[in-house]
Each structure stands twice: as C-alpha cells, then as structure tokens.
Amino acid sequence: MKMKTSLDENSSQDAAVSGVDLEPHLTSSTVSDLQETSTVTSGSNQSEFALNFSPDYVRDWTTTSAFRNYTRIAASILTRNRKDAIIESFQLDPRSFRPVYEESEQHICITVSKGARSEALGFIRHDKSTGQVTLANACATLEPEALQLGKTTKRGKDQLVGCHGEGLKLAAMLMSREGYRVSVETNNTHWDFCLQDSSQFRCTVSSSERAIPKRRPNPRRDMARFMSRIWRDVTVIIQPRHNPCRQEVSHEQFRKWLEVSMEIRGYSYPESVIETDCGDLILDPRYRGKMFLKGLLLPSSISEPRELKLGYNFVEGDVNRDRQWLVNRQQEADLLRKIWESAIHKNRDLILPIYVNILWNFPRAPDVELAEDLLERPTRLLIWKHLLRIADGRRFYFCQKTGSLSVGTITGILKKEPVGLPDTLWHLLEGSVPIRTADQQRVHMFRHATVAPSPMTLFGTTVLRALRASLVLCSYPSKIEIVDSDSKIQLLVDIERQAIIIDQQSFDISKVHERVCRPRASLIANEAFLCDHVIEELFAVAQC
C-alpha cells in the first residue's frame, strides 16, 4: 500500500498555506486504472469500487491478523523499521522508534513521539465506551488507485515489513467479514469498506466538504492530542456496524490485537532483549518460540513442530503470501546466525554461554539450524575457548556419534574425564579450532613431548645405530628424535619435521623384551646381538 507522507522538520510553528491545492481529485486516469480489476460507479462527489476479493479468501485469518496489517500499512505505529510512514517521513532513527502504551478509564492509547512529549508522529486509540479503534499517521495520504489489486507493492523496499502491497485491502475485507465497519479518512476523502450480502466487497470513496484551513495546525501537537485531519493525515477507523448482534471491539480484544507487536513500551516490549543492527535476541521467557519481522509477529513461529528456544526479531526477510513465515529456510537460519553473532559481540559474557548451551543440549533446535555451515570463524573460536574454560584442564571432549570407542583411551592414557559433544557441535568446531579426537591428541602429545637424551647403554646405542642404518638404506629420514612420552606411541614418522620420533623406552632392554633373548639381561661388547627383533619391530612401524 503506497502511503505518501511529508512533514517539515520545522513545523513546530503554524505555517500559512498559500497557492497549494490540497483538494483531492478522482481523475479519469485513476478511474480507468481501477476498471482493470474493479467495477467503478461514479456519482457527483463519490465513486464506488467493487474490489475483486472473494470473501472466502484467507479464511483462516483472524481479526488479529487484520489488525496486524493495519498497524503495518495503514498506521505503522507499532513497528520500528517502517520508513514507508513515520520513520521515512520524519527521518526517525529506527532505534528511537518507541511506541508508548497508556491506559485510562476511557481509552487505551499508543503514541510515537520524537523529541518533546507534547508532540507525536502518530497514534492508535481505543475508546472503551464505543469500542472504536482509530489509527492515525500524521501528514500522509492514500490515493484511490491503492484499491486496485496489484497496484501497490513493496518490492525492492527492504526497510518495509510487507512485500505484497495489499495488506490494507485484505485487512478491510477481513474486518468487514467479522462484522466491523472499516473506514479511511485521507486526502480530504472518506473511504467506506463494505461486504454486501457476504458476496461482494466494495469501497465507496466520497469527497469531504470540510474546508482546508488557511493556517494549518501543528500536526505533531494534533497527534499528541489524538486529533487527525482528513485533509492532512491518514486515519483508519474500526468500529462495530449498526448491528445489535455485534459487540464493539472490547478491551480484551483490543489488547489481544496489540500482541502482534513486540515494541510497545509499557505493554508488549520484552523485559530482557539484546538489540543489534542485525535484529533482536529476546531473552524474555514470555516470547520463547516467537519470531517477529520488524516488530510484528510471524504467526507460524508459534506453531512450528520444532520450537525455538528463544524469541527473535528480524530486521529483514521475505514473508509468504499469508504473512505467516519467512519463505526461505536458509535465509531464516542465516538471519538467526547474524542475530546470535551480533548479540555475542555485544554481550559475550551473557550470550555466549546461552548459545553454547543450545548448540550442546538442543542441537536440532531451529535457533542453531545450519550453524555448522554458516557461523563465522571468530565465533567458532569463541565457542571453543568457552568450552576449554568449562573443561578446566580436567575434561576431554569427544564426538558422541563417532568417538564413543575412545572413552577408554581418554581415561586410561590421556587421564581425562570424557565428555561427549553432539556431532553438529563437533563438526562446527572441527577444522576451525584445535579440537582433536583421542588418537589425534595422543599423536599431538607425542610430537610435542619432552626430548630425552640419547641412550647410553650398549643395548640402546646398538638399536639406535642399526635402526638408523636400516632407514638410510630405504631412503627414510635418518634424523631420529628420542622423546619421553606417556602417549603409548612407540614410533612416529614426522614428515613435516623430516624426522623419526621414537619413545625412549624403545632403547631400554627391560621395557622392550617380552621374552628372554639370551640367558643374561645385559650385553657384552663384541658378542653377537641377539635382540634384532627390536630393530625389526621399529623398522616395521616406520614403514606403516
């Protein structure tokens, strides 16, 4: 729905209107355009349009769904990033767009202010005695061509919530179907929507006889007094029709309508939320499982079979035709990822443990869907550092899906407490951080073990000399490093260091003998060396 808006930033003083024609006209071109999809009947000062909507269209929508569209398109009061109305018109910083809830015995009011409390940019007001709901935007206009299906669109305007441009018409039809009367005052015209005989949806546009004052009142002060002007503002009015069987909009019903927005201070704004440029992470448990797009609830988020663990408010995204959910699951996962990363950057101590908890204990939750593919490397490093702090040098992580057989190695050789991680978290970290399996950790320990002195015994020097000669003959690295390690690894060929690393126990005759090779356990110089099996075993390991 195209809503034109304008307001001079310096309009705090009344300005005279001179030489400006603000009187609306139903031109022949406008009527011609509407005839493409509508039936138009024109009178002296009014035209009637038969809108091509089936009354059964979006039958599953409720009045709350309709009010959601009014707040988004007609008034834009409840949402933060609505540059099509208040934000765009008044150069309002999206983060300073804060609707405020106030309630008295007679009314419930929501206003958006900029600067002085005595001035407002728009309002929503519920009259408890009459049941009437009024939504107003200051200094805005709607043209009759907006009634044409497909005439308005929000394509290419990423700052807007909708993308189909038909929300006002659908909302008016739904409210009419539920027995409410919907009217619009704009551009010095009255628009009255009516569902005739439950079969034809029509809108009558009639000119107003109200004269435009020569001196225009201050629009912001008018809005603060809940006063709209038909020649200057856009006002949507919802009220019961003259039907004794139909009740007015009750106090409870109106408050339920307001729940489509999370941004009303004093009513629906979460008690705990991390606001970021990529969206909002809602920690308030009342909003668990709910997703919002630019402040407005996406209804499908509360009926998903896999419930979100927290609440989220996206600043971008494309919705389906029924405004129920984001159309692209990949996009949704990436938007969630951006919110989490931004929130972690903003408050690491609070948010990082929460995120790791979901990754660890709820790996299939939509909150972390595709995280192993989408997360940036700095975030993966932060997750790993957090896990290391938790481990405190006493625990060793393994993949629950593939590493369960390594528990014995972890407890027996690594001397650590084994702690399993879900495969999604394991793969998220693998390749980005130095997380290792138990066998990889043994190799790491062996490669970085303390260097041991060369053997001094006749047995040790004989084994070392014979092994080095065998390696040279077969073109293996002749450099041998002897280490002291508890990794239970006997020998390792390190291609990177061009060396053969050997545990010092391989040169200790008392450690390598499984059987007695000779009557005595010591060697005598110039005698035959009967422990050649030790050299053969080491050489065989080097060849593996």
N, C-alpha and C positions, 0 to 999 in steps of 0.2 A: 504494500500500500504506500503510495507516494504521499508524503506529508511535507509540504513546504513550510519552512519556519524562518523567522527573522526577528531579531531583537537587537536594537542598538545598545552597545555596552554602556553608553552614557545616557540611557533613557530614565535615569532617576528623576529627572525633571520633566514635567509635561511638555510635549512638543506640539506645535501647531501643525495641522495637516493642510497643505495648500497645493493645489494643482495635481493631486494624486487621486486617480479614480479607483476606489476600493470596492465599487459595486460589482458583484459577480454577474456573469452572463452565461446562459446556456446557449452557446453558439451552434450554428448549423453543423459545423465540422464535428463538434462534440457529440451531437445527437446522431450524426451519421456514423461515427465510430461505434457508438453504443449499439446501433442497429445491427452490427455484425453478429453480436451474440445475445442481444436483448431486444425485447419489444418495447418501443418508446411511444408513450401517448403524451402529447404536449397540449397545455392549455395556455391561458393568458400569462399566468405567472407561476406555473408549475408543470413538471413533467413526471410521468410515471414510468418506471422501468421494471419489466418482468425479467428477473435475473434467472439465468439458466442453471439453477441448482436443484437437484432432486431433494425433496425434504428428507429422504432416507439416507442422504449422503452423510458420511461419518456418524453413523447411528450410534457407535459406541462412545462418542464424545459426551462429556458431561458439561454442566454449566461451568464447572471449574475450568475445563478445557477452553471454553469460550472466553471466560474472564482472563485466562492466561493470554489469549490473543489480543484482547483489548488492552491489557497492560503493556503488551509488547508493541503493538502497532498504533493503536489509537491514542494512548496517553504516554506510553513509555515512562511511566512514573516508577515502576517497581524494579527496573533493571538498570544496571550500571553502565554498560557499554553501548548505549543506544544513541549513536550520533545522528540517526535519522530524525531525532526530535530534540530532546533537551540538550544532550551533550554536544551534538554537532552545532546546534544553533547558538549556544551560549559559550562555546569554547571551554566547556567544563572538563576539568581533569577527571577521567573515569574513576580514579580512586577517591575523589571528593564527592562523587555522586552518591549521596546517602539519604534515602527516603526516611522520614521520621514518622513514627506512629504516635498518635494522640487520641485519647478517648474521653468523651464527656457523657453526661446523661442523655444528650440529644444526638450526638454524632460520633462517628469514627472517622478520623481524618489522617491522610498520609500526604506529606508535602516534601518537596525537594527544594532546598534553599541554596543560594550561593551568596556568601557574604552575610549581610545583615539578616537577622532573624525576622525582621518585619517584611522581608521580600522573599518571594518564592518563584520558581520556574514552572510549576505545575502542581496539581493536586488530585487526589482521589478522596471522595467524601461519601459516607453512607449516612443517610438520615434514618434514625431508628424509628421514628414515628410513622413515616410514609413508606419506608422500605426502598426509597430511591437511591441509586448509586450514580454518582457523577464523576467523570474522569475528564480532566482538562489539561491541555498544553497551551502555554502562552505563545502568542504570535505564530500561529501555524494555520495552514489551510489545507483542505482536501478538495480536489476537483471532481466533478461528476464522472469524468472518464475513469476514475478509480473503481467505479461499479462494474466496469467491463472485465470479464474473466480473462486473465492473462495480460491485461493492460499494464498492471503494475508488477514489478519484480524487484528482488533484492540481489539478483545475481551480480557478482563482482563487488559487492559491498560487504567485505568480511567483518566489518565492525558491527553489522546488524545481526540480530538473532535469527530472524526468518530468512528464507531463501525463495519462497514461492510467491509472495506478494498478494495473497488472497485471504489473509487471516481475518481482516475486519468483516468481509462478506460472509465467511463461514461462521464466525462468531455471532454475527447478527442473525443468521438463519437458525443457529442452534438455540440461541436465547429466545427467538420467536417461537420455535418449536416447543420450548418448555413453558410457554405462556407469558413470557416477559415482552414488554414493549421496548424496542430499541430505537433511539433517535440520535441524530448527529446534528450539531449546530456548527457551521463553518462558512466562512466567506459570505456571510450575510444570507445564508440559505438554511432551510430546515430539511433534513433527510429523515423520513419515517419509513422504517422497515416493517413489513407485514407478511405473515404467512396466511394466505387466503385459502379457506376451505382445506387446509392441510395438504394442498397440492401445488399452489403457486406462491413463489416467493417474490415479493415485489418491493420496490422502494420508490417513494414519492419525494421528489425534490421540489421544494417551493421557495420562492423568494421571500425574504423578510421585508416588512415595511418599516423596520426600525432604521432611523436615520443615523448616519455616521457622524459623530460629534466633530466639530471643527478642531477642538483640542482633545487629543487622546489621553486618557488616564494612564498612569504608570502601570504597565502590565504586571510587573513583579509585585507591586503592592496589591493589585487586584487579586492575584493568585494567593497571596498570603491571607486575604480576606475571603477566600473561596468564591471569588466572583469572576466569571468569564464573560467575554464579549463576543457576540455572534459574528461581528464584522472583523474581529482580530484573531480569535483563538479557535482551536478545535475542541469541541466538548461532546463527549459521548454520554448519553443518559440511558440508564437501565431502570425500568420501573414496571410494576405489575400492570397488566392491561385491565380494563374495566370488566373484570370477570369475578363474580363473587366466589367462585370455586378456586380461585388462585390467590395464594397468600403473597404478601410482599416479600422482598429479599430480607430475610430475618438476620438478626445479629449474628447468630451462629453460622448461617450460610455465608455471610459476607466474610467472616473471619476464616472460614474454610477456603474461600476463594483466595484470600491473601497468602495462603500457604504455598501457592505456586511460586512465590518469590522467597529468596533467602536473604534479601538485602534490606529489609525494613527494620531500621533501628528501633529498638523498643518493642519489637514484636517477633520477627522471624529471623533476625540476624543471629548466627551461631555465637555461642558463648566462647568457643575456642576455635580459631581459624588462623591459618598461615596464608596471608595474601602474597602472591607473587605475580610477576609480569606474565607468567605462563598459565596462570589460573590459581585457584584457591584450594588448599587442602583443609578440609573441615574435620576437626577433631571432636567436635560436639557429638556425643553418642546419639542424640536425637536425630541426627542426619546420617546415621550409618546406613549404607546401602543406597544413598540417593546421589544422583548426578544432576547437575544444573548446567545449562548453557547460557552464559552471560547473565546469570542470576535467576533464570527461570527453570523450573523443574522439568526434567525429561521423564515423563510418566513411566516408561518401560523400565527405568533403572530400579524401581521398587518391586518389579515383578520378575526379574531375572532369576533363572533357576540357581545360578551361582551368585551369591550375594556379595556385594562389595563390603569390605571390612571397615571402610571409612566413607566420608562424603567428599564430593568433588564439584568444583565449579569451573567449567571450561570457558576460556575467553575466545575460542574459535571452534569451528566444527560445522559439518553439514548434517541437517536432520532429514528424516524421511518425510514423505508427503503428509503423514498424520502427526508429525511433530512428536513422535514417541521416543525415538532413539537416534543416535548417530548412525549414518548409513554405512560407515566404513569401520570395521572392527580393527583393522590395522591402524587407522587414524586414531581411534579411541585409545588403543594401547600406547601409541606414541604420545598422545596428549597426557595420559596418566603418567608416563615416564617423565615428561617435561615438568609436570607439577611436582613430582617427587624430588627430582634433581634440584629444582629451584628451591623447594622448601628445605632440603638438606643443606644447600648452600647458605640459606638464610638463618637456619637454626639447627646446626648439626647435632648438638648435644641432645636436643629433644626429639628430632625427627628421625635421625639415622637408626637408633635402636628400634623404633616402631617399624621402620621399613624392613630392617633385617628380620624382625620377628615375623612379619608377614611372609617374606621370602622363605624363611626356615620352617615355620609351622603351618602356613597356608599357601604352599607353592602353586596351587591351581586356582587361587583367587584371581578374579578379574583385575584387581589392583596391580598385580605384578605380571600380567599376561605379556608374553614375549620380552620380558625384561632381559633374558639372556641374549637376545638379538639386538635390543635397542639401547641398553644402558651405555653411557659413555665411559671410557676407561677410567677417568678420575673418580667416578662414583664407585666403580668396582674396587678400586684401590682403597677407598674409604671403608667399604664394606669389609674388605679383608683385614684392614687394620683394626676394625671394631671386633671382628672375630678373634684376632690374636689377643686383644685385651681381655676378652672373655676367657680365652684358653689359659692365660696367665702362666704359660710355660708348662702346664700340667696336662693339658688335653691335646689329643691329636685327631684331626678331622679326617674322615673317610667318606666316600660316596656310598650312600645306603644301597644304591641299586647295583653297583659293581664291586664294591670293596669290602663286603661282609666277611670274606675269607681272610682278610688281612688283620682281623682283630687279634689273633694270636701273635702275629709279628709286632703289632703295636704294643701289646702288653709285655711280651717276652723279650723283645730286642730293643725297641725304642723306649721302653719303660714309661709309657704314657697311658693316659686314660682315653680309650677310643670313644669318639663322639661322631655319630653319623649325620651327614648333611643330605637333604633331598637332591636328586640328580639335577634338578633345574638350577639350584643354587651352586652346585658343584661346577656345572658347565658354564654358568655365568662367570665364575672366577677363573676357571681353567684357561690358560693361555694369556690371561691379563695380569695375574698375580702369581707369586711363587708358591702356589698350593701344590702339594705332592701326594702321591699315593705312598703307602708304607714302603714298598720296594724302592720307589724313587727317592724316598727320604734316606733309606739305607745307603744308596749309591752316593747321595749328596754328603752324608756323614763320612763315607769312606774317602771321597775325593778331597774333603777338607779336614781330614784327620791330622793329628799331630805327627810331624815327621820323626821317625825313630832312627837311632844310629845304625850304621852298617853292622852286620853280625861279626862277632869277634871269635866265635868258636870255629874249630876246624870243620864241623858239620855245616855250619851256616855259610862259611866262605866257600866251601866246595859246592853247595847247592846254588849259591848266587853265581859263581863263575861258570858252572855248567849250564845253568839256565840262560845266562847272557849269551853264551856261545851258540846255543840252540836257536835263540831268537835272531841272532845276526845271520845265521845260515839260511833262515827262512824269510829274511827281509822284514822282520818285525822291528818295532822301535827297540833300540838297545838300551835306552835310558830306563833305569829301574829306580823307583822311589819306594822306600820302605816306610810304612806308617804304623802307628799304634791306634787301632780302632776296635770298637765294640759292635760294629755293624754285622759281624758274622760273614763278611765277604772276604774270600781268600785272595783273589786277584782281579784286577780291572785294567783293561786296555783303554787308556785315555787318549783318544785321537787328537783332541784339542791341544793337549799338552805334549803329544808325541812321546808318551811315557807309559811304562807298565808299573802300576801301583800294586804293591804286594803287602799283605799283612805281615808284621814281624814274626808272628807265631809260625809262619811257614819255614822259618830258619831255626826253630827251636826243636831239637830232636825229641824232646819229651812231649811236645804238642802234636807232632805230625805222625808219630808211629801208632798204627792201630794193631800191629803185630810186631813181634821181635824179629828183626832182620839179621841179628848176629848175637852171639852169646853175651857180649858186653854192650852196655849202652853208650860207650864212648868210642871214639875213633883214634887210631894210631897212625901217625904220619907214614906215608909210603905203603900202607896196606891197601888192599882192594876196597873200593867204596861200594858197599852192598845196599845202599839206600837210594838207588837210582829211581825207584818208583816215585819218590817225592818230586824229582825233576820232571818226570813224565806227566804226573798229575798237574803240575803247574803249567807245563807247556800245553797240555790239552785244554786247560781253562783259557789260556791266552788265545787259542785258536777258535774258541766258541764265538 
